[in-house]
Amino acid sequence: MKGETNGQRDPNTHLEQDLCIHIFTVSSAMVGVCLTVIGLIRVVITLGNADTLADDFLAADSVLFLVSCLLSYWALRSRSLRRMHRLEKSPMEYSLSP
């Protein structure tokens, strides 16, 4: 493999994979949190006869976190170091954008 020397991985490659793993786990957890809060908001809306845009915003956030999760998974599965760099930037931008 390209990032290996004498059977050991390059430290930079290992750190980049760690970053992708962290983005993957956090973004997948945030998808679950957003969906849970959407469910709770819908229960409150149903019981209180109120309407809010919070569930719509959370749904948009959930989609962005899902895209970030999928891109970081793709970056982890890619074999090319350059492709991993390119894909690594995308989830970072998605997960950090408001």
QUIFENHU-V461714 format. One record per backbone hydrogen bond with DSSP energy under -1.0 kcal/mol. NH is the residue of the N-H (numbers start at 0). CO is the residue of the C=O. If there is no record, write none. Layout:
[[NH;CO] [NH;CO]]
This chain:
[[3;0] [4;7] [7;4] [9;2] [13;9] [14;10] [15;11] [16;12] [17;13] [18;14] [19;15] [20;16] [21;17] [22;18] [23;19] [24;20] [25;21] [26;22] [27;23] [28;24] [29;25] [30;26] [31;27] [32;28] [33;29] [34;30] [35;31] [36;32] [37;33] [38;34] [39;35] [40;36] [41;37] [42;38] [43;39] [44;40] [45;41] [46;42] [47;43] [48;44] [56;52] [57;53] [58;54] [59;55] [60;56] [61;57] [62;58] [63;59] [64;60] [65;61] [66;62] [67;63] [68;64] [69;65] [70;66] [71;67] [72;68] [73;69] [74;70] [75;71] [76;72] [77;73] [83;79] [84;80] [85;81] [86;82] [87;83] [88;84] [90;86] [91;87] [92;88] [93;89] [94;90] [95;91] [96;92]]
